[in-house]
């Protein structure tokens, strides 16, 4: 169901999506892995003309004729640099690579290593990095290279509470009613704080949270 929802969003967006699967060998098979049974092998992708998935082990190139951009990528392999080394598309004005890996200037990040000199010498105009979930600009030389980061806006998300379980005649039911009244009139940081207070409050009243682990400051913030 989630895959269907994502695919519908892609189809309706009017944008091209270039998708690079994550690692999938040596016992590593995360949610984004290119392994047998992977979501990337579902036939439903074939009906989506604006989705392009890099599945060839040696890497491949997708060319956006309208904008003159060539996109390069290859599936991630453990211990190998994920930056594709492919022949450049002759008609492309801009060359963009996708790479799922970690900068290797830190010893602990050696799973899919990317060397800074590789970025500098790659010849790409831009390398779209993935694997780290915070923004980082690691451009070198004439090549721009960035991790985009993840920033989720959950202001429209309400904690999943089955109201039928908590009638208003109960203490917890009155608490939920009062909190929703506050939530519906709040914005920004106040809204986020009230949602968290609702989650904690319901957990405490249900006995699902240890009150010793929740400070008054946390609850009232």
Secondary structure, DSSP 8 states (H G I E B T S, - for coil): -HHHHHHHHHHHH-S-EEEE-B---TT---TTB-STT-GGG-GGGGG-TTEEEE--TT-EEEEETTTTEEEEE----TTS--S------TT-SEEEEEEE-EETTSTT--TTEE-HHHHHHS--SEEEEES--S-EE--BTTBEEEE-------TT------GGGS-TTSHHHHHHHHHHHHHTT--HHHHHHHHHHHHHHHHHHHT-S-GGGS-HHHHH-
